[in-house]
């Protein structure tokens, strides 16, 4: 993924499932979900950001309400 990541944060929903919110280069945001091995979330979150499935806006806003207040949603 080539966009500049200004602000990103991840949460583990399970040892093998991460969700990641990330601000885009133009002040918007989106969140992604993906399966991971669960060996090191501190590194695995980047794989979810690059290759995970985009969450629906309504789900992402529940998981990352601070992003929803700070940035506009990336369509």
N, C-alpha and C positions, 0 to 999 in steps of 0.2 A: 504494500500500500504506500503510495507516494505522498500522501498529504501530511502536513505538519501536525504533529500531535501536541497541542498546547496543554491540554489537561485531560488526563485519563484516570479512571478508577475501576477496580474490579471487585466483585463479590463472589464468594463461593456459595452456590445453592446446594451443593453436595460435593464430596471430595472429587468427583469426576465431572462436575458441571460448573462452569464459570459464566458469569455475565460481566460485560465490560462496557462502560460508558466512555465516550471520547468526544471531546470538542474538535470540530473540524477547523480548517484553516481560515474560514470566513465567519467564525463565531457561532456556528450552528453545532448540533450534537446529534448523536444516535447511540444506540446500545445494541450489543450483539451477544448471542449465547452460543456456547459450544461445549463439546465433550473434550475432556483432557485426561491424561493418565493419572493425574493427582499426585505426581512426584514433587513438583515445585510450582505452586501457583504463582510465585513471584516472577517466574519466567514464562509459564504457560499462558498467561493472560494475553500476551502479544499475539500468539497464534490464534486465539479466539477473535481478537480484534481484526486480524488480517483475513481470517477464513471462516468466521462464525456466521450464523444466520442472524439477520437484523430482526430485532424485536419489534412488535407493534408499539406504537407511541404510548398507548394506554398502559401497557405493561412496563415499559421503560420508565415512565413517569412515577410509577409506584416504587420501583426499585431505586431510582436515583432522583428524588424530588428536588434536590439542590440544582442539578443540571437543568431540570425542567423550568426552574425559576430564573436561571441565569442565562440560558441560551435558547434560541429558536430551534425547532425540530428539523432535522435534515430529511427531506422527502425522498 
